[in-house]
């Protein structure tokens, strides 16, 4: 049987030995084994790290996973199955966060804040991979959705290598831990390949176990970089509106709180 790799998996990782080992163990149990793995261990901005990994890829498909995700045995087979459609340039699936790990996310810890967020900024239909009119993503979307999306899950993204290389990979103007570089990449793909689309498949999902080690420690000191990343994205891709202006104000307040430790 031909074992030529069909996909390369890039995993940026930094000081997360336990989480990384669990991720690699889940990949060792894949039913589809025609892939190779590239660990990207540079202590550099995430967009830079991903692009360094991308330059080494020679397979038709390139996948990017966070080092704190667990892939079910059918994950790779499901990703490659979605790419059987010639019009698909990128694939993603659910990134479910178990309840034990939700305490690491502000929108789960503070219920009143979450209610306000949902009321002002989130669409009732809750589709994954789509921006709301306010210019944000949907927390806890309907993971049963299958179909075209505007962008992929940041911790679980797969692309046609040639397409991603054609647009130059991830924009390295997005600094730090790379917030919003992923949907920016997706929108540039749409722009470069208007006849192709990104696909969301429930079968291509992962379990995301957000870790507070490794790169997580950079989230607080990089608060202003993260805010700048969003404003760069929004200036490029989000239509101005009252709700969007309100969301920008919300983000400025949120990142100020992160920097000064208001959220614990």
TIDOKOL-226552 format. One record per residue (C-alpha): x, y, z. Coordinates in steps of 0.5 Angstrom, whole numbers. Each point is the difference from the previous one (the first is absolute). Layout:
REM residues N
> x y z
> X Y Z .
...
//
This chain:
REM residues 264
> x y z
> 0 0 0 .
> 3 7 -2 .
> 1 4 7 .
> 3 6 -4 .
> -3 6 5 .
> -6 3 -2 .
> 0 6 5 .
> 5 3 5 .
> -2 2 7 .
> 4 6 3 .
> -1 1 7 .
> 3 6 3 .
> 2 -1 7 .
> 4 3 6 .
> 1 -3 7 .
> -6 -4 0 .
> 3 -7 0 .
> -6 -4 4 .
> -6 3 -5 .
> 5 -1 -6 .
> 1 -7 2 .
> -8 -1 0 .
> -1 3 -6 .
> 6 -4 -4 .
> -3 -6 3 .
> -7 1 -3 .
> 3 1 -6 .
> 4 -7 0 .
> -7 -3 1 .
> -3 3 -7 .
> -3 -5 -5 .
> 3 4 -6 .
> 7 0 1 .
> 3 3 -6 .
> 2 6 3 .
> 7 3 3 .
> 0 5 6 .
> 5 6 1 .
> 1 3 7 .
> 1 7 0 .
> 4 2 6 .
> 2 7 -1 .
> -1 6 5 .
> -3 5 -5 .
> -7 3 -2 .
> -5 -6 -2 .
> -1 3 -7 .
> 8 -1 -1 .
> 0 -7 3 .
> -6 -2 -5 .
> 4 3 -6 .
> 6 -4 2 .
> -3 -6 0 .
> -4 1 -6 .
> 6 1 -4 .
> 3 -7 2 .
> -7 -3 -3 .
> 0 -4 -6 .
> -6 -4 1 .
> -7 2 -4 .
> -3 2 7 .
> 3 3 6 .
> -4 0 6 .
> 1 5 6 .
> -1 -3 7 .
> 1 3 7 .
> 4 -4 5 .
> -6 0 5 .
> -5 -4 -5 .
> -2 -7 0 .
> -2 -3 -7 .
> -5 -6 0 .
> 3 -6 -4 .
> -4 2 -6 .
> 2 7 0 .
> 5 0 -6 .
> -4 -5 -4 .
> -6 5 1 .
> 5 6 -2 .
> 2 -3 -7 .
> -7 -3 -1 .
> -2 8 -1 .
> 5 1 -4 .
> -2 -5 -5 .
> -4 6 -3 .
> 4 4 -5 .
> -3 7 2 .
> 2 -1 8 .
> 6 4 2 .
> -1 -1 7 .
> -3 -4 5 .
> -1 0 8 .
> -5 -3 5 .
> -2 1 7 .
> 5 2 5 .
> -4 -2 6 .
> 2 2 7 .
> -2 -5 6 .
> -3 3 6 .
> 6 -1 4 .
> 4 5 -4 .
> -5 5 -1 .
> 3 4 6 .
> 6 2 -4 .
> -5 5 -4 .
> -3 6 2 .
> -6 -1 -4 .
> -2 -6 4 .
> 3 2 7 .
> -5 7 0 .
> -7 -2 -2 .
> -2 7 1 .
> 5 2 -5 .
> -2 -6 -5 .
> -7 2 0 .
> 2 7 -2 .
> 4 -2 -5 .
> -5 -5 -3 .
> -5 6 0 .
> 4 5 -3 .
> 4 -4 -5 .
> -2 -7 -2 .
> -5 -2 -5 .
> -6 -4 2 .
> 2 -6 -5 .
> 7 -1 3 .
> 3 -3 -6 .
> 8 -1 1 .
> 5 3 -5 .
> -4 6 -1 .
> 1 7 2 .
> -6 4 3 .
> -2 7 -2 .
> 4 2 6 .
> 6 -3 -3 .
> 1 -5 5 .
> 0 -8 0 .
> -6 -4 4 .
> 2 -4 6 .
> -3 -7 1 .
> -3 0 -7 .
> -4 -5 -3 .
> 5 -6 -1 .
> -5 -4 -4 .
> 1 5 -6 .
> 3 -2 -6 .
> 1 4 -6 .
> 4 6 -2 .
> 3 5 5 .
> 4 6 -1 .
> 6 -2 5 .
> 3 -6 3 .
> 0 -2 8 .
> 7 3 2 .
> 2 -6 3 .
> -2 -5 -5 .
> 2 3 -7 .
> 1 -4 -7 .
> 2 3 -6 .
> 2 -2 -7 .
> 7 1 0 .
> 1 4 -7 .
> -6 4 2 .
> 3 2 6 .
> 7 2 -2 .
> -3 4 -6 .
> -3 5 5 .
> 7 0 4 .
> -3 -4 6 .
> -2 4 6 .
> 1 7 0 .
> 6 2 5 .
> -2 7 1 .
> -5 -4 5 .
> 5 0 6 .
> 0 -4 7 .
> -4 -6 0 .
> -3 1 -6 .
> -7 2 2 .
> -4 1 -7 .
> 5 -2 -4 .
> -4 -6 -2 .
> -6 3 -2 .
> 4 5 -4 .
> 3 -5 -4 .
> -7 -3 -1 .
> -2 6 -3 .
> 6 1 -4 .
> -1 -7 -3 .
> -7 2 -2 .
> 2 6 -3 .
> 6 -4 -4 .
> -5 -6 -2 .
> -7 2 -1 .
> -2 -6 -3 .
> 2 -4 6 .
> -2 -1 7 .
> 1 -2 7 .
> -3 -6 3 .
> -3 -1 7 .
> -1 -8 2 .
> -2 -2 6 .
> 4 -6 -1 .
> 6 4 0 .
> 0 2 7 .
> 5 0 6 .
> -1 1 7 .
> 4 6 3 .
> 3 0 7 .
> 2 7 0 .
> 6 0 4 .
> 3 6 5 .
> 7 -2 -1 .
> 5 1 -6 .
> -2 6 -5 .
> -7 1 5 .
> 5 4 4 .
> 1 5 -5 .
> -7 2 -1 .
> 0 5 6 .
> 6 4 -2 .
> -2 0 -7 .
> -7 3 1 .
> 2 6 -4 .
> 2 -4 -6 .
> -6 -4 0 .
> -4 6 0 .
> 4 3 -6 .
> -1 -7 -3 .
> -7 1 0 .
> 0 7 -2 .
> 4 -2 -6 .
> -5 -6 -2 .
> -6 5 1 .
> 3 5 -4 .
> 1 -5 -6 .
> -6 -4 0 .
> -6 3 5 .
> -5 4 -3 .
> -1 6 5 .
> -7 0 4 .
> -2 3 7 .
> 0 -8 3 .
> 7 0 -3 .
> 2 6 3 .
> -2 -2 7 .
> 3 -7 -1 .
> 7 4 -1 .
> -2 4 6 .
> -1 -7 4 .
> 7 -3 -2 .
> 4 6 2 .
> -4 0 7 .
> 2 -8 0 .
> 7 1 -2 .
> 1 5 5 .
> -3 -5 5 .
> 5 -5 -2 .
> 6 4 0 .
> -2 3 7 .
> -2 -7 3 .
> -8 2 1 .
> -2 -7 -2 .
> 4 -4 5 .
//
